[in-house]
Amino acid sequence: MNSEKITHSRNFEKRPLWFTLLNNSWKATYFLGTKIKLDKDELIRSAKKVTGLDDLGKDFSDEPLERLLRSVNEEADLHPVGRFITRQRFISLLSIRLRAEYFFRLHPEILEQPLYPAWVIIGLQRTGTTKLQRLLAADPDHRVIPSWEVINPIPLTLDENARDKRIAVAKTSVKALKMMSPGFFAIHPIDIYEPEEDILLLDVSFLSTTPEAMMQVPSYADWLEKTDQSSAYAYAAKLLKFLQWQKPAKRWVLKTPHHLEFPDLIEKHFEDVHFLWPHRRIYESVPSFLSMVTYNHMIFSDHVDEKRIAAHWVRKTGYMLDKALDYRAKDQNANRFTDIYYDDLVRNSEKELSRIYSLDGGMTPELLTRFEKHEKEHPHRKYGTHQYSLSDFGLTEADIDKHTSRYAQFISEHYGR
């Protein structure tokens, strides 16, 4: 498909008129020099100016950011608002790192503490991972990273007695997203007080699959898949230590599909870990995720090619699943996993939660009450129905099977489905 052509199936909403007009007007002034610059040195200078700090840490590497920026500038075809959002986000990530290093020096006890044990949810996108994590977050013994905190895991001010402005910043971000893409919330409901994916901690090292889920960055994605990401996981562990230092608990409950590719690094850097793996019929989870990625891309670019998105992520999905299955196949890892099936979780979450809590001595009546309250306050499809199909992306079940046959066999053996 011609990448110069905007291609939206009938299931994808049109962008708000104001958003289109703003982009068109801004782009028409590029000849005046209004095109936002995405340059590594300029971004680092801006972050240092914003924070008043200059130490990114001895374990910071320029290469991931350089690779990502090259790909963004040459391949992503961002519209003006997309370039603005990207610049602000990159400055924010660099600023997080600068502030983190400040607090690590000021409070060396942060990095001296052990990480809490963790239940890590590693299912594919759109398999009930969000629902499961948000249910488990109702347990007061659990430490999660709410949306407002994962956007800015380190306070925006260095004064520890100052008012924390991160919640206000998160509220503004959610309002902006609703204005730009109101249909996104039927796919992935965002609540600033509910937990969000910890992949955003990996973003601080510019080593994560977030960029390829937001825009077309194929050369970066290819480089990333071949690159050792130990440094990103090691730094994420540091950030987790900071977060638990700020708000203590008993156990981490973390979640991101990205971890499917790296269970070995989770084990290495997150210490005492048990994996919770939700599963869903692959022909449902894949188009649901592709729909979400398409909405993401529409926020950043006028040139959104659904078939190109599909080709990239169908292969990537199979690759991630195979990496997780390889890890799981090793004898010493067999007992590290608890499987949950999507339909069972939606129909009878209490039963599935009871199985999980058998790892921890069982579920108490008090916890059951908390979970029931959460279910009542957060009904399934609260923000509307998310419609999608394989045909929206020019895919058939055979196209999915080509990359996921090993996983399909695993599901058949475990669930007979």
NORNOR-V970357 format. One record per residue. PHI is phi as a letter, one per 20 degrees, with the letter a starting at -180 (999 if undefined). Layout:
phi-><PHI,PHI>
//
This chain:
phi-><999,f,f,e,d,f,c,c,f,f,e,d,f,f,f,g,g,f,f,f,f,f,f,f,f,f,f,f,d,g,f,e,n,e,f,f,e,d,c,g,f,f,f,f,g,f,f,f,f,f,e,m,d,c,d,e,n,f,e,e,d,f,g,g,f,f,f,f,f,f,f,f,f,e,c,f,l,f,e,g,f,f,f,f,f,f,f,f,f,f,f,f,f,f,f,g,f,f,f,f,f,f,f,f,f,f,c,f,f,g,e,e,f,f,f,f,g,c,e,d,e,c,f,g,g,m,d,n,f,f,g,f,f,f,f,f,f,f,f,f,f,e,d,c,d,f,g,f,e,f,f,c,f,d,g,f,d,e,e,f,e,f,f,e,e,f,f,f,f,f,f,f,f,f,f,f,f,f,f,f,b,f,f,f,f,f,e,c,f,d,c,f,e,e,f,c,f,f,g,f,f,f,g,f,d,l,c,a,e,g,g,f,e,d,a,e,c,f,f,f,f,f,f,g,f,d,d,f,d,g,f,f,f,f,f,f,f,f,f,f,f,f,f,f,f,f,c,f,a,d,b,e,c,d,b,a,g,g,f,g,f,c,f,f,f,g,f,f,d,d,m,e,c,c,e,d,d,f,c,b,g,f,f,e,f,f,f,f,f,f,f,f,f,f,f,g,f,f,f,d,b,e,d,d,d,f,f,f,g,f,g,f,e,f,f,f,f,f,f,f,f,f,f,f,f,g,f,f,f,f,g,f,d,g,e,e,d,c,e,c,e,g,f,f,f,f,f,b,f,g,f,f,f,f,f,f,f,f,f,c,n,o,e,e,g,f,f,g,f,f,f,f,f,f,g,f,e,c,f,g,m,g,e,o,e,e,d,a,b,g,f,g,d,m,d,c,f,f,f,f,g,g,d,c,f,f,f,g,f,f,f,f,f,e,c,m,c>
//
